[in-house]
């Protein structure tokens, strides 16, 4: 009986492909989507590619693309690593984001995950950099054959309808389709790709890193799992699902998928983020069983530009896709009688270290933080022991490049 079951499952996988939740990974990872170039000159190109069916109709996803070749900084025949960029709530396919990564030496693709598109691209005649003065929320228009919008109705309430109505299903699928597409471009090295996303894009990065093992690195900024717990502003939307709440958590909360993630992950967030609070963030971090690092910044602003600004995002991806010097790696901290000792490994010498703690109560987004200097020694950092009243704390280490990483968050009762 066991042999027959094994044969049946093997044949099913061969016929239907690997299925995780609602996603057919074999199709998403191996079938290059059809593409239509809207603009194929200038520094940033624009395109439409085939998405998942929505309400019984075929869809297209709008995207922008740039590379060292499109910005005139590469020779014919060169190949580049690639990065897939995922916008957050209210965002779209940002031309300036792919341009920034092209300047870094990457081919980059960003897509709109709201079934819409921004206005036509314009460029600075001197530099070729994209000009975005004409882009406003009102200027972003629906595609005639776009997928679901990115409101709470599509993200949460749709769980009671067919899978094709679910925004999380479309979002993760559209990102994997974009990954398959960019890997097919002749100037791209398909074995050196990464993904990063901001806010809801960070949430989607967590999903995609758990589903698509072709990535060499993933950087979710702000976004995390456990949206159904703690102080997340998304919790009421999950709670009101009632009997369908457990279905949404099982299918679409990153906490349910991250245990299968084998892509190296670098988590980036702030201490006071109202959308993705530290409790949920640390639980999400612990769900990843493979390689992982963390960067928590005191009172980091929440937004697209602040979210793609930290240099550590590029340095982490560079270390995985270009074999460049990695970020420092703090070890498990040890609390001693009067201090905290954190071992570390770092190719680049450390410049400084600090202890950060809060003793405030109430909403985490409202708490004040105190920072104290720590001492850098040979292979370890010695920080002051946080006071007894401290309820949340961590240690940061910064190398001579100014690259900062942190230990895991510590919670005292």
ABEGO torsion letter per residue (X at the ends): XAAAAAAAAAAAAAAAEBBBEABBAAAAAABBBBBBBABABEABBBBBBBBBBBGGBBBBBBBBBBBAAAAGABBBGBBBBBBBBBBBBGBBBBAAAAAAAAAAGBBBBBBBAAGBBBBBBBBBAAAGBBBAAABBAAABBBBAABBBBABAAAAAAAAABBAAABAAAAAAAAAAAAAAAAAABAABBAABBBBBBBEAAAAAAAAAAAABAABABBBBBGBBBGAABEABAAAAAAAAAEAAAAAAAAAABAAAAAAABABBBBBBBBAABAABBAAAAAAAAAABABBBBBBBBBGBBBEAAAAAABAAAAAAAAAAAAGBBBBBBBBBBBBBAABBBBBBBBABBBABBBBBBBABBEBAAABBBBBBBBBBBBGBBBBBBBBAABABBBBBBBBAAGBBBBBBBBBBX
